[in-house]
Amino acid sequence: MSLPENSKLMSIRTFLKRKAEFMPGHKLVFTNGCFDVLHPGHVDLLTRARAQGDSLLLGLNSDESVKMLGKGADRPLNSQDERAFVLAGLECVDYIVIFHESTPLELIKAARPQVLVKGGDWPVEDIVGGDIVTKAGGQVLSLPLLEGYSTTGFLEKVRSF
């Protein structure tokens, strides 16, 4: 069974065409992650990230990229297309681009966001692409996480049943 079309999921090339149509002064926010099992912590972070600008580009780790990160042999639980489809249902997510590398560095270089956001478990100085965004006059933010929510914690709870 295939998923319905996802208009928010696009290639970087398609995104850049859309970005070229942005009004002057448009503030693009970028964040990234695996988002394997969407939980309240994800929704909270994405909502607050989107509030930092005019649109939110989400860089989504591909299935191969998730495996490169060593999250576990059974990860991702949901395919990249399934994860993108669920994320596209969130009002706060405007664009989704899947990346296949272990980090979103090349995507950040191409998209050139004005704001780069990660969760509070990332110190600002360790956020990939932060130097590029800062040199271009943008902001790099590490936003506090919603306590008690993580995919790892969720999976541990489920596996304990």
Buried (B, 14 or more C-beta within 10 A) or exposed (E): EEEEEBEBBBEBEEBBEEBEEEEEEEBBBBBBBBBBBBBEBBBBBBBBBBEBBBBBBBBBBBBEBBBBEEBEEEBBBBEBBBBBBBBBEBEBBBBBBBBEBBBBBBBBEBBBBBBBBBBEEBEEEEBBBBEBBBEEEBBBBBBEBBEEBBBEEBBEEEEEE
